[in-house]
Amino acid sequence: MISLTDFMVVSAVLFCIGLYMIVSKHNAIQILIGIELMLNAAILNLVAFGRYDRLANGGQMFALFAIVLAAATTAVALAIILNVCKRYKTIDPGKIDNLKD
Amino acid sequence: MTMVQFLFYVMSFMALASALFVAATKNLVRSIFMFFITLLVLAGLYVLAMADFVAITQVVIYVGGILVLILFAFMLSGKENLNYIATQQNKFISIGKLPALLLAGLFLVVLINVAINMHADSLPWIKKSVEYKSYIQPDAAMTENIGVNLMTRYLLPFEAISILLMIALVGAAHLSRKEDKQ
């Protein structure tokens, strides 16, 4: 049986890669990919701990909920990114610095 | 080392390596396609954690839905971005990225310390679960149990998430409509 510590280490490394992408990238789509990586790290932990909860299935259930939430987030975020791209002609978050006009 | 552990190490190495490639590469399209591999290998890791239904959902929703959506948005967001991305200098380690690297590195140290010092395998409830053999066995079929739980114990979160999904649908449609001519 695989120990929980192994799962937690893998998910910690994935989380930090996602964090690095979010802070350092100059492209909104890559930042979104970083967010997805962090979400996946969290889901990995939920699933690994959910193995020991056979009757209530809490971990797997909330992993499912997190996947669905990630899908909804991505759809809205991509719609926003497309709008921003149309208006500013760039998707670098550092260059988007005025609200209207 | 058993077969399962060997597979776990291979898969986690693949997941981490492809995630690092996604973070490091210059080519955005290539990084998106590498993200496919990360997600698929993560689905494999979910299978090793005995969560087959979650793994299938991951493949269907993440790989089939979200990633295709990201690719579409990337292709639709125009030529200027592609040119802009090509011109920017994008070394993995440079002065501009030092703060991000530092932040991620410190976070990694803290998280790994927590993971190792927590001794997750000897938590009380996990010990109890192992003692009573009430963890998920490799030959268990959990999908039925998930369905029953979804309709009884987790009915309120299920309904709440359905409302939230509808809100997100309406919001996304509203955001991406054509502007009125004024």
Contacts between the chains, C-beta under 8 A, distances in Angstrom:
chain1	res1	chain2	res2	distance
A	1	B	4	7.7
A	2	B	4	6.5
A	2	B	5	6.1
A	2	B	8	5.0
A	2	B	48	6.3
A	2	B	49	7.5
A	3	B	120	7.7
A	3	B	121	5.3
A	4	B	120	3.8
A	4	B	121	5.3
A	4	B	126	7.2
A	5	B	115	5.8
A	5	B	116	6.3
A	5	B	118	7.8
A	5	B	119	7.7
A	5	B	120	5.7
A	5	B	121	6.6
A	6	B	8	6.7
A	6	B	12	7.4
A	7	B	45	7.8
A	7	B	49	6.8
A	8	B	114	8.0
A	8	B	115	3.7
A	8	B	118	7.5
A	8	B	120	6.2
A	9	B	112	6.0
A	9	B	115	5.3
A	9	B	116	7.6
A	10	B	12	4.5
A	10	B	15	6.8
A	10	B	16	6.9
A	10	B	45	7.3
A	12	B	108	6.4
A	12	B	111	3.7
A	12	B	112	5.4
A	12	B	114	7.9
A	12	B	115	5.6
A	13	B	16	5.5
A	13	B	19	7.9
A	13	B	108	6.6
A	13	B	112	7.9
A	14	B	15	6.8
A	14	B	16	6.9
A	14	B	19	5.8
A	15	B	107	7.4
A	15	B	111	6.5
A	16	B	104	4.6
A	16	B	105	7.4
A	16	B	107	5.2
A	16	B	108	4.1
A	16	B	111	6.9
A	17	B	16	7.6
A	17	B	19	4.7
A	17	B	20	6.2
A	17	B	22	7.7
A	17	B	23	5.2
A	17	B	104	7.3
A	18	B	19	7.8
A	19	B	103	6.7
A	19	B	104	4.9
A	19	B	107	5.8
A	20	B	23	5.8
A	20	B	100	5.4
A	20	B	101	6.6
A	20	B	103	7.6
A	20	B	104	3.8
A	21	B	22	7.4
A	21	B	23	5.1
A	23	B	99	7.1
A	23	B	100	3.8
A	23	B	103	5.9
A	23	B	104	7.2
A	24	B	96	7.8
A	24	B	97	4.6
A	24	B	100	3.6
A	24	B	101	7.4
A	26	B	88	6.5
A	27	B	28	6.7
A	27	B	81	7.5
A	27	B	85	6.4
A	29	B	28	7.1
A	29	B	32	7.8
A	29	B	70	6.3
A	29	B	73	6.5
A	29	B	74	5.5
A	29	B	77	7.5
A	30	B	28	6.8
A	30	B	31	7.0
A	32	B	70	6.8
A	33	B	22	6.5
A	33	B	31	7.2
A	33	B	32	7.2
A	33	B	35	5.7
A	33	B	70	7.0
A	34	B	23	7.7
A	36	B	35	7.5
A	36	B	62	7.7
A	36	B	66	6.9
A	37	B	19	6.0
A	37	B	22	7.5
A	37	B	38	7.2
A	40	B	38	7.6
A	40	B	39	7.0
A	40	B	42	5.5
A	40	B	62	7.9
A	43	B	42	7.9
A	43	B	46	7.9
A	43	B	54	7.6
A	43	B	58	7.8
A	44	B	42	6.5
A	44	B	45	6.3
A	44	B	46	7.3
A	44	B	49	7.8
A	47	B	46	5.1
A	47	B	49	4.8
A	47	B	51	4.4
A	47	B	54	5.6
A	48	B	49	4.8
A	49	B	120	7.8
A	49	B	126	8.0
A	50	B	49	7.6
A	50	B	51	6.4
A	51	B	49	5.4
A	51	B	50	5.1
A	51	B	51	7.2
A	51	B	135	5.5
A	51	B	136	5.1
A	52	B	125	7.1
A	52	B	126	5.0
A	52	B	129	4.1
A	52	B	130	7.3
A	52	B	134	7.7
A	52	B	135	4.7
A	52	B	136	7.9
A	53	B	129	7.2
A	54	B	129	7.6
A	54	B	134	5.0
A	54	B	135	6.1
A	54	B	136	5.2
A	54	B	140	7.5
A	54	B	142	7.8
A	54	B	145	7.7
A	55	B	134	7.0
A	55	B	145	7.8
A	56	B	149	6.7
A	56	B	153	6.3
A	57	B	142	7.0
A	57	B	145	6.0
A	57	B	146	5.7
A	57	B	149	4.9
A	59	B	51	7.8
A	60	B	51	5.0
A	60	B	53	6.8
A	60	B	54	5.3
A	60	B	142	7.3
A	60	B	146	6.3
A	61	B	146	6.8
A	61	B	149	6.2
A	61	B	150	6.7
A	61	B	154	5.2
A	61	B	157	7.9
A	62	B	157	7.9
A	63	B	46	7.9
A	63	B	51	6.9
A	63	B	54	4.9
A	64	B	53	7.7
A	64	B	54	6.1
A	64	B	57	5.9
A	64	B	146	7.8
A	65	B	157	6.1
A	65	B	161	5.7
A	67	B	54	7.5
A	67	B	57	5.6
A	67	B	58	6.3
A	67	B	61	5.4
A	67	B	62	6.8
A	68	B	61	7.1
A	68	B	161	5.9
A	68	B	165	6.8
A	69	B	161	7.1
A	69	B	164	7.4
A	70	B	61	8.0
A	70	B	62	7.5
A	70	B	66	6.9
A	71	B	61	5.4
A	71	B	62	7.9
A	71	B	65	5.9
A	71	B	66	5.8
A	72	B	164	6.5
A	72	B	165	5.6
A	72	B	168	3.7
A	73	B	168	7.7
A	74	B	66	4.9
A	74	B	69	6.1
A	74	B	70	7.1
A	75	B	69	6.6
A	75	B	168	6.1
A	75	B	169	7.6
A	75	B	172	4.7
A	76	B	168	5.4
A	76	B	171	5.5
A	76	B	172	5.1
A	76	B	175	7.0
A	78	B	69	5.8
A	78	B	70	6.9
A	78	B	72	7.9
A	78	B	73	4.3
A	78	B	172	8.0
A	79	B	171	7.7
A	79	B	172	4.5
A	79	B	175	3.9
A	79	B	176	4.4
A	80	B	175	6.0
A	81	B	73	6.0
A	81	B	77	6.9
A	82	B	73	6.0
A	82	B	76	6.2
A	82	B	77	6.5
A	82	B	176	6.2
A	83	B	175	5.9
A	83	B	176	7.1
A	85	B	77	4.5
A	85	B	78	6.2
A	85	B	81	7.0
A	89	B	78	7.6
A	89	B	80	5.7
A	90	B	80	7.1
A	90	B	81	7.0
A	90	B	84	6.7
A	91	B	77	6.1
A	91	B	81	5.9
A	92	B	84	7.4
